[in-house]
Amino acid sequence: MSRVLQTFISELEQDRSLREPDRLRERSHALDRLEAYCLDGSLHEAHADAAAEAGLRHRIDILRAELEAIDGQLYQSIRLDIQCGAGAHRLLEWAHATAPGHAGTPADGESYDHLDGLVSGVLQIDEPELQLAGLSAEMVFYQPTPARHIFDMIARTALDERDVLIDLGSGLGQVPVLAAICTGARCIGIEWESAHVECAQRCARALNLDQVTFVQGDVRVADLSAGTVFYLYTPFEGAMLRDVLDLLRAEAARRAIRICTLGPCTAAIARERWLQAVGPWEMHRPAVFRSA
Ligand SMILES: C[S@@+](CC[C@H](N)C(=O)[O-])C[C@H]1O[C@@H](n2cnc3c(N)ncnc32)[C@H](O)[C@@H]1O
């Protein structure tokens, strides 16, 4: 292990291409491997004496700081473009380069990748400061949609300025925020946890996004009348999902709507006879349905 680790570190130290801003994916893999070496005892194995181990650890620390600083500069430059209203093409370029099925990108499932690192570094959504209120039975706890699926959803729904996207159970808000940056659509997030709503609002304000709003409340009693596209990353299940589907069906009686889903709720929604799937669907990728 000693030789493999030493060679790996030396290669990273000398690899100039890794310092190019667009090598985000490669930096992410390198940082993951360095972290794994630090955690799995390889450093200790590689060097019997403490001084040599400390030397190797020091080199790893310098490398990590350098690579993270390059990522930080990239995130900051995209953030500045968003604040000036010019962020869409920057984000969509990255999304395109890492579209599902692209080499090295996990196509489906709930895993996260370097695109989530980019979104997190760009949006800089705070951790909630307030105590969470807690969820009742059938509400699903917060878990963010992996970024590649958000961009896939944006592409598949072709949201534009005639649309109003409503994220039902919006958590920390990254779906409405990214959709607002990348499309002309008005975007609304409805979320039960007020601590999450506060973080989402702060993020939207800091990015100068005025076409995105967040509302605290239970989706079952929220105003859904503006929505043309509804997004559900399995926010609830059982009778609560049934109640919300009945509300959406009532909305669909007034105007055509589309519903985009991810996760286990997709199977339940696919059974609704008032909806038609737009193309084939599967649970671990965004699926799109439209009212018949
Ligand atoms: C799986 S997370 C999805 C978060 C976000 N939509 C995303 O994709 O990144 C589900 C969210 O729904 C919220 N939630 C669950 N039941 C709700 C309800 N009845 N009304 C409003 N929000 C709810 C939870 O607090 C949680 O933040």
The ligand as a Gaussian input file, in Angstrom:
#p B3LYP/6-31G(d) Opt

LIG

0 1
 C      -37.896000      13.717000       0.305000
 S      -37.935000      15.414000       0.829000
 C      -37.913000      16.234000      -0.735000
 C      -37.279000      17.611000      -0.670000
 C      -37.235000      18.392000      -1.972000
 N      -38.487000      18.334000      -2.696000
 C      -36.157000      17.885000      -2.903000
 O      -36.501000      17.130000      -3.803000
 O      -34.975000      18.209000      -2.736000
 C      -39.610000      15.560000       1.376000
 C      -39.941000      16.888000       2.038000
 O      -41.356000      17.003000       2.141000
 C      -41.679000      17.656000       3.360000
 N      -43.078000      17.294000       3.677000
 C      -43.563000      16.067000       4.009000
 N      -44.898000      16.120000       4.159000
 C      -45.288000      17.403000       3.924000
 C      -46.543000      18.073000       3.901000
 N      -47.688000      17.435000       4.171000
 N      -46.580000      19.392000       3.613000
 C      -45.426000      20.068000       3.334000
 N      -44.205000      19.480000       3.333000
 C      -44.124000      18.160000       3.609000
 C      -40.641000      17.121000       4.336000
 O      -40.472000      17.985000       5.453000
 C      -39.393000      17.054000       3.443000
 O      -38.667000      18.260000       3.518000

